[in-house]
Amino acid sequence: MTITAVPSITNGRLVVRGKIILTGIPDNVVITPGKAGSAFLGATSENTASRHVFGLGVLEDYQFLCLFIAKIWWMIPRVGKSGREIPMETQMLLLEAREDSALVDEDSFDAPDENKFYILLLPVLDGSFRASLQGTASNELQFCVESGDPSVRTSQALEAVFLNAGDNPFELIKDSIKLLAKHKGTFNHIGNKKTPAHLDWFGWCTWDAFYTKVDPDGILEGLKSFSEAGCSPKFLIIDDGWQDTANEFQKEGQPFVEGTQFATRLVDIKENSKFKSYGLDGSETNLRDFIGTIKKRCGLKYVYMWHALAGYWGGLLPSSETLKEHNPKIEYPVQSPGNLGSLRDIAMDSLEKYGVGTIDPEKIYDFYNDLHSYLANSGVDGVKVDVQNVIATLGSGHGGRVAITRKYLGALDESIDKNFRDNNLICCMCHNSDSIYSSKKSATARASEDFMPNEPAFQTLHIATVSFNSLLLGEIVVPDWDMFHSNHTTAEFHGAARAIGGCAVYVSDKPGKHDIKILKKLVLPDGSVLRARYAGRPTRDCLFVDPVMDGKSLLKIWNLNKLTGVLGVFNCQGAGSWPLKEAVHDLPIKHSQDSLISSHARPSDVEFLDEIVGKNWNGDSAVYAFNSGNLSIVPKNKRFQVSLDVLKCEIFTISPVRVFNETLEFAPLGLIDMYNSGGAIEDIMWISKDLSGTLKIRVRGCGRFGAYSSTKPSCCKMDIEEEKFWYNHENGLLIIDLQGGCNLRDLEIEY
C-alpha cells in the first residue's frame, strides 16, 4: 500500500510521513502536491539556461538504492548511506526509513518490515528538459535539468523530481509509475501495453555465434544444429551483419582504424549481398526467400531483424542514391556533462568524431515505414532496435534531447504498429530517462549491458544489474535479460536467472555448441518456456545491500506464477567489481575453496504470495529446492539457511499449502525438472465425492510433475489415462510421470 501523507518543506527541511529526509534546503526549491500523496520537487533560478544544477538539501544516514547511467547506454545500481555516494546521472533513488527514527541502524537487516517505509525520488522529464540526481562531497543532493539544445532555455523546473512514499517498495514503484504515466501522458505502464508473443518461446540470436559475419549458410547450420540437439528455437533474431552498409573511413588495403566501425553508415534498406544469390538462369534468391525457407524447414514462428534507431551505428550515408529521398545529414553528437563524467564508450567517442547521418525528426517515420514494410513483406515478424540513446545527443537544433527522442520513438511505435503484429519490438541501449518516459507502446527492452562470454568478471554483474534495473524498467517494459550461451561455464547461473526473470529466454550458441541439459531445464519439447508473470526483482531484504562487492550478501530474486512463487538465490560475490566504485568491502572477497557464503531465505521473500492462494491457505508453504531436490514445509515467515559458492545458485519453488476437505494439505510444485517448475500450473480445484474427492489441476508440459501431499493418493490420471506416480511418506513428495504433449491438460489426483 502506498501511504498518502503529503510531503512538505518546513523550515528548510523536507518532511515525509513525519520524518526529516533532507535538511538545509535552499529557498529556491519548491514542492508541488501531486495525486495520492505524491509531490514534485523543483527549483527556480534568476537566469535562463539550457542546463541548471539545483541543490535540494543534505541527505545523510539513510540507506539508499539508486540506479544511474554508468555508460551512456546503460544503468547500473549502487547502494549507500549518504548523499556523497549518489553518482551523477542517477535516475531512481529509493530510501529506507523507520517509523520510529530517520536513522537506519547497521543491524536493521532482521527488523520487522512493518517498522519500515520507503521514499522514492524519480527525476523525470519536465517539458523539454530531462532531470537527473547527483550527490556532492558535502552530502548535498542535487538535481540537474538539461535540454541538450543551447537555444532551449528556462529559468525554472517545477516538476523535475517526483516524490512518493509507501510501506511496500514494489507497490510504491508501481503506483508511482502509474501516477506519473497518467500525469505526464508521455509514456505508459507495462500493464497498458501489448506484449510481444515471442516472449513465451525459446529463441536464438545470431550475434555471438557469428557477429557481423552472419550469413544464410551459418544461420541454417545453427538451426540444424539445435534441431539435432533436440531443442529447436521458435524465434530468431538476425542481428547486426545483414544490412547494406559502407565505411567511408576505412580504406581498402589500409590498416584497420579502431573506432571507424561505429561510423559505418546504411546504404540501402534492403539486405546486403550475403543474403542474395543469383542462379545461372538469372533467378534471384533474396531475404524473403530465405526467411520463407527457414520458417518452413525449421519451424520458426518469429524472425526479427536488427537495426539501429538511426538506421545503423553511423546513421544513413548521405551520398546513397537509394536513401536520398530521406535527405540524411551528418550531425555530430554532443554528450552531456553527466555522460562525460561517467564511463567513456568507444562507440560514442567515435560518433562524436565521425558524426551520424541523421534524418529530420519530422520525417523519420517515412524511413521507418519504408524499412519495416520491406521487412514485413519479406516475412519478417519484428525488429530489435539498438543504439537508441545516441538520439539524445543529437538534440541541438531539434528542440533538445527530449523532443528528438520523443519524435523518433513515436515514429518507431507508429511504424511497428502498422507493419508488424503483436507489437513485435525489442528496444536496446535505451536506458536514459528520455527514452524510458517516452515509451508509449514499446513493451520489451534490454535491461543491462550485453552478456559478454569472454569477460569472467562481468557474469555476476550482469545478473545483479538486470534484477535491480528491473525495479524501474519492469514497470514500463518487460525487461530483456539478453542472450547467454548454453555451453558456457556460467550457463547454469544465467539460465536459472532467466527462468525466473519473467523474460524471453534465448541463447547465442555457435552451431554445435549446445548443452541440451541446460536447455531442457528452460524449454519444453514444443519450444515454449515457462515464463513467470512479472519482472524478476531483488527481494525486499536485498534492496539495500551490495550482492557483488560486500563479500557477505547473497542475491535473492523473486517472482510469481499463477499458483506458486519462485525464489532464486545467487552468489554474485568475488567474481567482479562494479565500475566507478572502489573495491571497499565490509568483508574481504573470498576465492577458491573458501568462497562459500551463507544467508537466509523465507517463503515471504516472495511478495504478494497471499494474493495467489485464496481462502484455503494455512500459512505454510512447500519449499522445493531445484538442485538438491529437498522438500520441506515452512511457515510463511520462518527462515531457512542457504549456502552457495561463487557463481552458484539455487532455485526454490514456493507453493502455499492449500487445505482441501478440511484434512488434505496439498501444494503443487509443477514440472520439477524445470527451473521455474510452477510456471506449468494454470489452475487447481477440488471436486468433492462423499468422503473422498479429486484434485483437478490444469497443467502444460510433460515430465516429472511434483507436489506436496499430506496423504498418498489412490490414483493419478491425465486426460482419463492413469499415470505412474511415486509417494514419499517421510516428506509428502508426490511425483507423477506426465507423458504426452505440451498443451494444456487436466491432471486428476484422486483421494
N, C-alpha and C positions, 0 to 999 in steps of 0.2 A: 504494500500500500504506500502511495506517495502522500506524505503529510502536507496539508495546505496552509501551514503557518506562513505568513508573508514575510520574506526577508526585509530588513530595513537598515539604513545607515543612521546611526545616532552618535553624536559627539566624536565623529571621525572613526567610528567602528562599524564594521559590518556584522550584524547580528542575525543568526539563523536559528530558529527554534530555541531562543534564549541563550545561545552560545556565541561568543565573540570569535569570529572567523578571521577577520582582517583588522588591523589597527593602523593608526596613522594615515587614514585615507585622505588624500588631497581634496581641497574644496571644489575642484573642477569635476570630480567624479559624481555621476548622477545614477540613481536607481529608479527604474520604471516598473511598476507592478505588472505581472502577466497573468495568464489564466491559471487556475487551480493552484494558487500559492507560489507560482514561479515568479521570476523577475528578470529584468535585463539590467546589466551594468554597462555604463557608457561614460563618456567624458567630453568636455569641450575645450577648445583652445582659442587663443586670441588670434592665431594665424591660420591661414588656409594652406594646405599642403597635400601632396599625393600620398604621404606616409607620415603617420604620427606614432609615437610611443608614449603611452599614458601610464602613470603609476596608479596602482589600485590599492596599495597598502601593504603592510607587513604580514607575512604568513609564517607562523612558527608553531612547532610542536603538534603538528597534525600528520598522521600517517597519510601518505597520498600515493595514488597511482596516476600516472599521466601517459598519454600516447602522443608521440611527437614525430615530426618528419626528420629522420636521421639522414636521409639521402633524398634528393628532390622527388623521387618516385614513391618512397616507402615510409610508413610509420613503424616505430618500434615502441615497446613500453619502457617505463622507468618507475621505480618506487623510491620514496624518500620521506623526509620528515620536516623539511623547511623549504622556504622559497628559493634559496640559493641553488637547490638541486633540480629546479624545474628548467629544462632546456629551452632554447629558442624553438620556435615552430611547434609549440605544444598545441594540440587540437582537442584534447579532452583532459580534464583534471577531476579526479574523484577523491574526496577526502572522507576519512572515517572519524566520527566523533562519538562522544558518550553523553548520555543524558545528564549524568551527574558531574561531568567535568569535561572541559575542552581539551585537556591533556590526555594523550593516549599512552598508557604505561607500557614498558617493554614486555611485561608479562601478560598482555591483553589477549594473547592467542586463544586461551581457553575460556575467556569471559563469555557469559551468555549473550547471544545475539540480540536479545530484546533490549539490552542496555546500550546498543549502538544505533547510530543513524548515519546517513551518508549525504554528502553535499556534492553536487555535480555542477561543474562550470564548463560550459561549451562555448568557445569562441566561434562565432558563426559569420554569416555574410550579412552585412549591413548596407543595403543599397548596392552601390558599385564597389564597395570595399570589403576585403576579406580580413578577418581578425585572427590573431594567434596570441598565445600566452607565453611568457618567459619570466625567469627569475633573475635577481641580481645578487651580488655578493653580500649585500646587506639584508637579504631575505625579503626584499620588496617584490611583490608580484606585479608584473606589468602586462598590459595588452598592447599589441601593435595592430594598427589598421593600415592597409595599403591598397591602392587601386591598381598599381602596375602600369599606369599611364600618367606621365607628368602633367597632362592637361586636365586630368580628372582629379579635382581637389576638393577638400572640405575643411571645415573648422570644428566639426563635431561628429561623434559616432555614438548615438544614443542607445542603439540595440546591438552592441558589439559582442557582449558576453552574456549568454543565457545561464541563469542560476536556478537551481531547484534542489529540493531535499526530500528524503524519504527513508523508510525503515529497511526496505529491501533494495539492494543496489541494482539488481536486474530489472525489477519493476520500475525503479527510478529512471534508469536509462531509457527503457521502452516508452514509458509515459512521456518523458521529456522529448524524445524524438517525435512522438505523435503530436505533442503540443506545438513543437517547432514547425513541423510539416504543415500543420493547419494554419499557423500564424504567418509563416513566410510564403507558403504557396509555391515554392521553387523546387520542392522535391517531395517524395512520398515514402511512407513507411513500407517495409517489405510486405506487410500484411495486405497492402493495397496494390500489389503488383502481381503480374502473371509470371510464374517461374518457368524457366525453360524445361522441356521434357527430358533433355539429355542428362539431367541431374540424377536420374534413377537408373542409369545404365553404365556399365563399365566402359571405359574409354582408353584410347591410345593417342598420345601426342607425338608427332614426329621429331620434335626439337632435339632432344638429347640423342636420339637414335641416329640422326643424320645432320643436324644443324642446317645450314643453308644449302647443303649438297643434296637435300631431299629430291627424289625423282620418282616417277611411277614404278620403276622396277624395284626400288628399295621399299616402297610402300606395299607393293604386292608381296614381296618377300617377307616383310614384317607381319602382314595379316595372315599369310600362310603359316608362318612360324607360331603365331598364337593359336591358330586352329589345330595344328599338330600337337601343341602342348595341352590342349583341352580346355582353353578359356579364350573364346573369341570376343574381341571388343564389339560393342554395338554403336559406339560413336567414335569418330576420328577427327582429330584436329591436324590439318595440314598446315604446319607452322611456317615461319619465315623461310623463303627459298623458292616459292612458286611464282613470284611476281616478276614482271619485266622491268628491270632497273638498270641504272647506269651510274658509275662512279667517275665524275669528271676530274677528280683529284688524284686518281691512281692511274698512272700511265703504264701502258703495256711494256713489259721488259724492264721496268724500273723497280727498285726495292720497295717493299711494302711500307707505307707510311701509317703508323699506328694512329687510329682515330678517324682516318678518312672513310672507313667502312660505315661510320654513322652518318656521313654526309651523302651516302648513296641515295639517289632520287628515283622516283617512279617515272617510267617512260610510257606505260600503257596500262589500262585497267585489265587487259587480257593476260592470260598466263604466258610465261616465258617459253623458250624453245624446248626445254626439258619435258614439258607437258604437251608437246605437239610432235607428231610424227607424220611422215608422208610416204605413201605406198608407191610402187613402181607405176601404178595406173593413175597416179596423180591424186588419189584419195588422201584426205587429211583426217587424222585422229587427234582430237583436242581434249580439253578439260572435261567437257560434257560427256564424251565417250568414256573417258577414264573413270569418272565418278559413277556413271551407269554400270560399268563393268564391276567395280569393287563392291557396289551395293548389291548387285545381283549375285556375284560369286562368293562374297564374304559375309553376307547377311547384315551389313551395316544399316542402322536405322537413321543415323545423323552424320553428316560430314560438314565440318566447319572449316573455314579458311581464315588465315591470319592476315591482318593488315594494321598499319599504324593509324592513329587518329588523323594525322596529316597526310595519309596515303602510304608513305614509307618513312623511315627514320629521318631522312633529309627532305621530306616532303615531295613535291612534284618537280620534274625537270622543266624549267621554263621554255627550253628550246624544243620540247617534244611536240611533234606535229599532231599526234593523236590526242594530246591533252590541252592544246592551245585554247580550246573553247572555254576552259576553266580559268584561263589567264593567271597562272601561278606567278608569284613574285617572290624574290629572295628577301626574306626578312631575318633579322638577327635577334635571337633570344636575349633577354636581359633578366638575369636571375635576381631575386630579391636578396637583401642583406641576410635574411634568415637562412635561405638556401646556401649562401656563400659562407655562412658561419657554421654549417653542418658538413657532412662528408661530401667531398667533391666527387663528381662522377665523370668518367672519361667521355661518355656519350654526350652529356650535356655540355662539357667543355668544348667538344668537337663541334657541336651545333652552334655554339656561340661564335666559333671561329669561321665556320664554313656557311652558316645560315640554313634556313629552312624554306623550301619552296611552298609558299603559303597561298591558300585560296581565300578570297574575300569572305569573311564570315556570313555575309548576306547571301552568298551564292554557294556555300559549302554543301547545302542539301542536294544540289544538282549533281555534284561529284559523287556523293554517297549513293544517290539513287541510280546513277549510271553504273557504278561499280557493283552495287548489290543486285540490281536487276539482271546484270550479266551473269553474276554468280548463281542467282536463283534459277535462271534459265539453263544453267549448266548442271543443275541438280544439287547445288549446294544448299544446305539447310540453315546455316547460320554463320556468324563470324566471331572471331576473337579479335578485339580491337585494342591495340597495345600503344605504348609510348604516349599516354594521354596527357600527363601533366606538363608536357612541353608547351601545350597551348597557352597555359597560364603565363608563360614567359614571353608571349608574343602579343600582349595586350596593348602595347603602346600604339596609339593611332587608331585603335579599335574600341575605345571606351573602357579599356582596362582589362585586367585578368578575369574578373568575374563575368563581365559582359561577353568576352570572346569565348570563354569556357561554356557559358550557357548557350550561346549560339551554336557552337559545334556539337555539344551533347544533345541539344534539342533537335538539330537536323539529323543526327545519328539515330535518335529514337524514332523519328518520323520515318526514316528510310527503312529501319528494321521492321517497323510496324507494317509498312507497305509491302515489303519484299519477302519476308520470312514469317513462317507460322510460329506461334508459341513463344514470341519474344526471345528468339534464339540469339543471344548476345552474351559474350564473356568480356568484361572490361578488365583492363590490366594497366599497371603503372599509373594508378589513378587515385592516390591516397590523399591528395591535398583537399582541403575543405571546399575549394571552388567546385571540385567535381562531386564530392560527397553530397553537398547541399544543392546540387543542380541535377540530382539523379531522380528524374520523374518516372521513368519506365524501366530502365536497365535494372535487372534483378539478380545478377550474379557478378562478382568481381573478385579478382585475386586479392588475398588478404596478407600477403607477405612477399618479400623478395623471392627470387627463383629458388627452387630446390637445386642445390649445387652438389652433384655426386662426387666431385673431386675435392671438396672442401670439408675435411673431417670436423673442423671446429665450428662449422655452420649448422650441423644437423640438429643439435639441441635448441639453438636459437630459432630455427625455423618453426619447430613445434610450439615453443613458448610464444613467439611473436604472433603467430596466427590466432592462438587461443585468446590472447589479450586483445589484439586488434578486433576480434570478433565481438567484443563487448559493445563497440560503437558500430562497426561495419555491419554486424549481424542484424541490427535493427533497420537497415536500409537496403541491404542486398543479402543474398546467400553467399557467405564467404567461400571463395575457391582456395583450397589448400595447395594448389599446384600439383603437378605430376610428381611421381617418385619412381624408383626402379625396384621391381620385384626381386631382382637378383643383385642385391647390394648388402653390404654389412649392416646397414641400418634399416633394411626393408621391413622387418617386424615392427620396429619403432614407428616408422612413418605410416605403414599400413594400418596399424591399430589406431593411430591418431585420426586418420581419415575415416575410419569406420565409425567413429563416434563424433565426427566433426559436423554431421548434417550436410555434407558437401558432396560434390561429384567425386568419384573415385576413378582416377586414370593414371596410367604409367607412361613412361617414355623409354621402355626397354628397347635395346637393339635387337634385331632379328636373332633368334636362337638363344637369347639371354633372358630366360624367364625362370622364376621359381614358382612352380604351379602350386606348391603347398601354401605359399603366402596368398596367392591369388584366390585359391578356393576358400580361404577364410574371409574373403571380401565379396566374392562374386558367386551368384547362384548359377546352375547349369544353363539357364536361359539367357545369361548375360546381365541380369538385373542385379541391383545391390540393395542391401537392407539399410536404407538411409534413415537416420534419426530425424526428429521433427524440427529441431531448432539448430542454431549455430552452437557448436561446442565451445564452452567458455570456462575459465577457471572457477573453481568452487569459491564460495564466499571467504573461506579462511586462507585462500591463496592470493587474494586480490592485492594484498599489500606486502607480499614477500617476493624475494628475487629467486626464482627457481633455477636460475642459470649460474649465478655467481656468489650466493651467500654461503655455499658449502654445506647446507644443512636441510634445505627445504625440497620436498618433492612437489611436482606439479600435478594437481588433480583437475581433471576436465570432466564436466557433467553434461548430460543431455537426457532427453526423454524420447521414448517411443509411445505408441498408443496405450500400452498397458504396463510398460516397465520403464525403469530408469536405467541408465548406463553410466558408469564412473570409470574413467581411465586414469591411472596413476603412472607418472613418468619420472624417471631420474634424468634430469637435464643438467645435472651438476658436473663440473670437472672436465668438460669437453669443449668449451668455448667461452668467449667473453663478449659482453655487449660492446658495440662500437661507441665511442665518445664517452666511455666510462672507465675510470681507473679500476684496476683489479684489487679492490679492498674488500676483504671478506670478514664476516663475523667469525667464521671458522675457516681454517686452511682448506683449500681444494684438495681432495684426496684422489689418488690414482691407483691403478693396477689392483692388487689383491685387497687393498684397504679402501675400496670405493663404495662399500655398501652404505646406503642411507636409509634410515627408518623414520616413519612418520605414522600418522593415524588417519583413518577414514571412518565414515559412518553413513548409514543409509540417507540421513537428512542432508548430506552433502549434495544430493540431487535435489535441486529446487523444484517446488510445485508437485512433489510426488503425490501428495494427498489429492490433488485435482484429477488424477487419472484412475483413482481407486473406486470412489463411490462410498456408499454407506457401510459396506460389509468388510471394512479393514480393521484388524485388531491392533494395529500399530507396529507389528513386526514385519520384517522383510526377509525374504530368502535372498541370500547373497552368494552368488556363484562366481568363483574365480576362474577365468578362462584358461590360463596357463597351468595352474595346479589342479584344476578340476574339483576343488574343495567346495562343498555346500554347507552353509550354516544359516541358522535363523537368528537374526539380530534385531533388537528393538531399535526404533527409529533413530534415537539419539545416542545409542551406545557405540563407542569407538572400538575399532579393531586395528591391529598393527599391520603395516605394510613395509617390507624391506626390499630394496631394489639396488642393483648395481648400476653403474653409469650406462646410459643408453639402453636400459631395460625398462620394461613396462608390465603392467598387469591391468586387465580389463575385468571389471566387476559388473555383472548383471544384477540390478537391484529390483526385485519383484515383490511388491507388497503382498503379504499373506492375506488372502481373502477367506472368509468363513462362509461355508455353504451348508444349508440344512442343519445349522447350529453346531455340528460336530466335525465336519470335514474342513480341514485347513488346507488350502491349495494356493500355489504360486507358480504360474507358468514362467519358464525361462526362455523358451524358444529353441532355435537351432543352435545347440551348444558347441558346434564345431565352427561357428561363425563368430567373428569378433563381436559384432553387435547382434547377439542372438535374439534379443527381444524384438528386434525390428521385423521378425517373421510373424508376429502375432497381431491379428487385426481386431479380434473381439472374443469375448468369453461370456457364456451364460449357463445357468443351472436349470435343468429340467427335472422337476420332482416326479417320482413314481412311488407312491405309498411310502415305505420306509427306506427306499433306495432312491437313486437318481442318476442322472447323466450330466457330465460337463461337456458342453459343446464349444469347441474352440475353432475359430476361423484362422487358418494358417496358410502361409505361402512358402513354397520351397520344399526341399526334401533333405533327408539326412537324419541325424540323431536329434530328436525333439526331447528336451528335458523339462522337468517340472519338480517342484517340491509338493509332496502329497503326504498328509499325516496318516493316510490309510492306503493300503495296497488295493488298487482297482481290481475288479473281476474280469474286465475285458477292455481292450482298446481297439477302435475301428477308425479307418479313414475311408470316407465315402462308402460306408457299409461293409467294406472288406476289413477283416481282422488283421491287426498288425502285431508283430512281436514286441514285447516290452520286458524291461528288467526293473526290479524294485529293490532298493537298498533299505532294509528295515532299520538300520542304525541312524541314517541321516535323512530318510524320506525321499531320496533322489529317485525319481521315476524317469526312465529313458525309453522312448518309443522309436522304433526304426521306421521312418516315413519313406516309403518308396513312391515312385511316380514323378509327375511333372512339378512345375514351379507355380502353377496357377493357384488361385485361392481355393482352398478345400476345407471341408468340415472334419475335424478330428473329434471323435466322441470317446469319452472315458467313462466307463460305467462302474458304479459302486453299488 
